């Protein structure tokens, strides 16, 4: 897990695979595998990239 997460950069859009109701979030930071994402329906969430593979979104 986490290899794709290594490519995530601030500004990229992602979905959380286990929380689809959170909507499409925007990556705020990706530091040492801890990814901070701002989701419209969950707010700012820090995700451990080694535990959850976020899904990149290239178009809404």
N, C-alpha and C positions, 0 to 999 in steps of 0.2 A: 504494500500500500504506500501511497504517498509520492510515487514517481511523477505522476501527472501534476500533483500539487506543487512540486518543485518549480514548475513552469509558471505558476500563477503570479501575477504582478498586480500592483495597485491599479485600480480602474477596470480590471477585467470583471465580467459578469459570471456568476456561478449559481448553481442550485445545490441544496443539501439533499442527498439521496434518501435520507430517512425522514426529512421534514419538508415535503413538497408544499405544504400550506404556508411556509415562510415566504414563498415567492422567489424571485430572482434577486440575488444580493450582489453588491459590489465589493470587491476585495479592497480593503483599506491598507493592509500590510501583510507581508509573509516573511517572518523572521524566525530562523532556526526551526522551521516546521510548524510554527504556531501562526495560523492564518486568521486574521481579523477580517470579518465580513459584516457589512451593514445590510441587513435584510429588511425589506419594507414592513413585514408583518411580525418581525421578531426583534428588531433593533440590532445593536452591535453585538456580535457573537464571536468569541475566540474559539477556534477549532484546532484540535490537535491533528495535524496532517498525517501523522503515522497511524491514526485510528479511523479516519473518515476520508474517503476519496471524493472530493467535491466534483461536481459535473460542470464543466465550462459551458457557457451559453454564448453562442455566436450571433444569434438573432432572437428577438422576442417573438 
